[in-house]
């Protein structure tokens, strides 16, 4: 009974951590900085995922390294055109 009570109390005490969205100028600045890191190489899948997450706030359902590389390159290539 004591274990059950402590498990239930932990569920209510420990709330999930939600990321707070980045909006407006901060989002544009972050995207700009991320795009400058590995200019033209797009070899880091983690960096490519960060660029995609910053721009679109989610990854594609069937994400692949090649797909992530292409989407990150297009995102950074067209960022100055303000295509949303």
C-alpha positions as semicolon CSV with decimal commas, in nm:
position;residue;x (nm);y (nm);z (nm)
1;X;0,000;0,000;0,000
2;X;0,284;0,236;0,084
3;X;0,452;0,170;-0,253
4;X;0,129;0,237;-0,437
5;X;0,079;0,562;-0,251
6;X;0,434;0,678;-0,326
7;X;0,397;0,590;-0,696
8;X;0,072;0,785;-0,721
9;X;0,226;1,083;-0,542
10;X;0,523;1,080;-0,781
11;X;0,290;1,091;-1,078
12;X;0,124;1,405;-0,948
13;X;0,439;1,573;-0,817
14;X;0,661;1,521;-1,120
15;X;0,497;1,701;-1,408
16;X;0,617;1,646;-1,762
17;X;0,849;1,910;-1,903
18;X;0,711;2,086;-2,208
19;X;0,937;2,280;-2,437
20;X;0,837;2,633;-2,491
21;X;0,803;2,737;-2,856
22;X;1,047;2,984;-3,005
23;X;0,865;3,262;-3,186
24;X;0,933;3,550;-3,419
25;X;1,272;3,714;-3,424
26;X;1,429;3,464;-3,184
27;X;1,327;3,176;-3,411
28;X;1,472;3,351;-3,716
29;X;1,796;3,428;-3,534
30;X;1,832;3,069;-3,411
31;X;1,767;2,932;-3,759
32;X;2,020;3,174;-3,905
33;X;2,287;3,065;-3,655
34;X;2,216;2,695;-3,713
35;X;2,246;2,741;-4,089
36;X;2,588;2,906;-4,049
37;X;2,739;2,617;-3,852
38;X;2,799;2,363;-4,130
39;X;2,763;2,575;-4,441
40;X;2,716;2,366;-4,752
41;X;2,818;2,030;-4,604
42;X;2,501;1,914;-4,427
43;X;2,692;1,612;-4,295
44;X;2,563;1,624;-3,937
45;X;2,224;1,453;-3,912
46;X;2,170;1,597;-3,564
47;X;2,230;1,953;-3,689
48;X;1,998;1,890;-3,983
49;X;1,729;1,769;-3,743
50;X;1,775;2,081;-3,528
51;X;1,727;2,302;-3,835
52;X;1,411;2,112;-3,933
53;X;1,272;2,124;-3,579
54;X;1,341;2,496;-3,552
55;X;1,164;2,573;-3,879
56;X;0,876;2,323;-3,878
57;X;0,855;2,224;-3,506
58;X;0,847;1,852;-3,594
59;X;1,037;1,597;-3,797
60;X;0,890;1,421;-4,101
61;X;0,731;1,086;-4,017
62;X;0,969;0,890;-4,238
63;X;1,287;1,085;-4,173
64;X;1,606;0,957;-4,333
65;X;1,955;1,103;-4,328
66;X;1,934;1,193;-4,696
67;X;1,586;1,341;-4,654
68;X;1,694;1,542;-4,350
69;X;2,000;1,668;-4,537
70;X;1,788;1,778;-4,832
71;X;1,520;1,946;-4,619
72;X;1,778;2,129;-4,405
73;X;1,963;2,248;-4,715
74;X;1,641;2,373;-4,874
75;X;1,532;2,539;-4,550
76;X;1,859;2,727;-4,515
77;X;1,876;2,802;-4,886
78;X;1,530;2,960;-4,892
79;X;1,533;3,124;-4,547
80;X;1,603;3,465;-4,694
81;X;1,297;3,442;-4,919
82;X;1,062;3,414;-4,616
83;X;0,883;3,107;-4,751
84;X;0,674;2,957;-4,471
